[in-house]
Amino acid sequence: MMYQLTWKILPGLRGMSCSEFSATATTSPNNEQGVALECLNEAERDLVLRELETHFAPQRFSNNASAFETVKTYVIERAARKTQS
């Protein structure tokens, strides 16, 4: 199943943070303005969302664009590692 990933980028004292990741099933993923990911089922989707929350919780970014591109790159690289396994 394809999912469109969304999250919040919030300001903080040490920089921008990413949190509240969610994924909505989609038939037309948008990788131009968002991040799409493929999961076998809802259980895998939930696992990925927990992984994203854990990975990005301690990270801070200087601006929204940096935060967005970092999450997008992480998801793309994760998918590439998954296909190599």
C-alpha positions as CSV (number, residue, x, y, z in Angstrom):
1,M,0.0,0.0,0.0
2,M,1.1,3.5,-0.7
3,Y,0.9,6.1,2.0
4,Q,1.4,9.9,2.0
5,L,3.5,10.9,5.0
6,T,2.8,14.1,6.9
7,W,4.2,15.6,10.1
8,K,4.5,18.9,12.0
9,I,7.5,21.1,12.0
10,L,7.4,23.2,15.2
11,P,9.7,26.0,16.4
12,G,11.6,25.6,19.7
13,L,14.3,27.2,21.6
14,R,17.0,25.0,20.0
15,G,15.5,25.1,16.5
16,M,12.7,23.5,14.5
17,S,11.6,20.0,15.4
18,C,9.6,17.3,13.5
19,S,6.9,15.4,15.3
20,E,3.4,13.9,15.0
21,F,4.1,11.8,11.9
22,S,1.1,10.3,10.2
23,A,0.5,8.4,7.0
24,T,-2.7,8.3,4.9
25,A,-3.4,5.7,2.3
26,T,-3.2,7.1,-1.2
27,T,-3.6,6.0,-4.8
28,S,-1.7,9.0,-6.1
29,P,1.4,9.6,-4.1
30,N,3.0,13.1,-4.3
31,N,6.7,13.0,-4.0
32,E,7.1,16.5,-5.5
33,Q,5.5,18.3,-2.6
34,G,5.4,15.6,0.0
35,V,6.8,12.2,0.9
36,A,5.2,8.9,-0.1
37,L,6.1,5.6,1.3
38,E,5.2,2.0,0.6
39,C,4.3,-0.4,3.4
40,L,3.0,-4.0,3.2
41,N,0.2,-3.3,5.7
42,E,-0.9,-1.1,8.6
43,A,1.4,-2.8,11.1
44,E,4.4,-1.9,9.0
45,R,3.1,1.6,8.5
46,D,2.8,2.0,12.3
47,L,6.3,0.6,12.8
48,V,7.7,3.2,10.3
49,L,5.8,6.0,12.1
50,R,7.3,5.0,15.5
51,E,10.7,4.8,13.9
52,L,10.4,8.3,12.5
53,E,9.2,9.7,15.8
54,T,12.1,8.1,17.6
55,H,14.7,9.1,15.0
56,F,13.7,12.7,14.7
57,A,12.7,13.5,18.3
58,P,16.2,14.7,19.3
59,Q,17.0,16.5,16.1
60,R,16.7,20.2,15.5
61,F,16.8,22.1,12.2
62,S,17.5,25.7,11.3
63,N,14.5,26.1,9.0
64,N,11.4,24.3,7.6
65,A,13.1,23.4,4.3
66,S,16.0,21.7,6.0
67,A,13.6,19.7,8.2
68,F,11.5,18.7,5.2
69,E,14.4,17.6,3.1
70,T,16.0,15.7,5.9
71,V,12.8,13.7,6.6
72,K,12.3,13.1,2.8
73,T,15.9,11.9,2.4
74,Y,15.6,9.6,5.4
75,V,12.4,8.0,4.0
76,I,13.9,7.6,0.5
77,E,17.1,6.0,1.9
78,R,15.1,3.7,4.2
79,A,13.1,2.5,1.2
80,A,16.3,1.9,-0.8
81,R,17.7,-0.2,2.1
82,K,14.5,-2.1,2.4
83,T,14.6,-3.1,-1.3
84,Q,18.2,-4.2,-1.0
85,S,17.3,-6.6,1.8
